[in-house]
């Protein structure tokens, strides 16, 4: 991919350069100003692919793509058997642990909702990566972030109200099986000025004004159900 990119003479590749803000509107010639830790740059077309951190650049995505701090670990064992399936251990409709085998024999485990989910200050909207969730630190050792879409579906396509700006985020914990072909489709949409319907991405993932202005929030709904289930268990 980088070899192909280097064929373009005007390429300027920046790494370890966080974008800190995007202008609220384009300038007179239609370019967007993007501020980074190395200065500002201007672009006619911008793709925002920051997932859990999207609202820091696009305020309209606050409570639409929600940073969700989670517990996640990798377990490595000597001479492990190769597991063929992934697993979910479900304790209630809103509480479960998961296990994902990797080709090297290690497994990825996560979950621990029973330890922290009802304490929204531990995870909801949090991008603090300096420490694990203390209430779950003895459950699994590790930390990760999800960009959770308020309606449960990824948000791909053109950003409503922002001309020539596109989004790819809100993977809701399923980014790895979706991101590669999605990135290919969004790139084609931007470079070739295609309609979203021509990208090959499922139409229910397309961002829209109605989705962006909806009051739906499945995380808060699940929290209410979890609290109700907890009360019933006593």
Secondary structure, 3 states (H helix, E strand, C coil): CHHHHCCCCCCCCCCCCCEEEECCCCCCCCCEEEEECCEEEEECCEEECCHHHHHHHCHHHCCCEEEEEEEEEEECCCCCCCCCCCEEEEEECCEEEEEEECCCCCEEEEECHHHHCCCHHHCECCCCCCCCCHHHCCCCCCCEEEEEECCCCCEEEECCCCCCEEEEECCCCCCCCCHHHHHHHHHHHHHHCCCHHHCCCCHHHECCHHHHHCCCCHHHHHHHHHHHHHHHHC
